[in-house]
């Protein structure tokens, strides 16, 4: 799932460099490459760095956060909305502070959305909706992101696609958040929207150039005011993914694994955790 605005809205820019990619292997297992994803892009951000196409060609399978080729967009929307329904006696204005409601209402209005349309939904769904609309308003769309680009290629080529988690898993990540954490998620989304263009430009440069220290600092900074969200949205998911990645390596396939960049840098990241489990994890250098 999209982690948060600042963490996933990485713009593709003009710098000629390759993003950071890691090769994971061991003597008695398969091989996979970990690529931090750009979930939102513009049409003019193509072509992608050549290394992405090269690894796609070498891979036997693609692995993403979700198995996107098995998802129906209408069904996804329905499941999210059904899960986010508030109890009959409550409305959005009842479960978030008045100042947060006013800020959300103002942000929604700028995007042509009446917040009253979300009166019966929990704050986490409002946050994700505002983020998605805000990205679109800046010209960035998820259907132009790396996952969708590679999904189209895999559909054409008949290459298998696997998911590290299910749609239900992703919905539960948000729906299981206690109300204070949902309020924090909404507040952080509004904060990121106010400085999105500048922050995405900074993330772009770090991502394209593979500058991991800078990338980790920028991504981690987005959670400084809301550390409890990092545990729920990043660390816990990283831990669950490790089991799936070990199973994948045991299959001895060559896999290209594409997940949000936030999961591969910073505290308790997937890269370091795989090393701790005894796998060889090294920066990948294109031939």
Helices and strands as residue ranges (DSSP letters): H 5-8, E 21-25, E 31-37, G 43-45, H 50-58, E 61-64, G 68-70, H 73-83, H 92-95, H 98-110, G 115-118, H 123-137, G 142-144, H 146-157, E 160-163, H 167-175, H 179-194, H 196-209, H 212-221, H 227-230, I 231-235, H 236-250, E 254-260, G 261-264, H 270-276, E 280-283
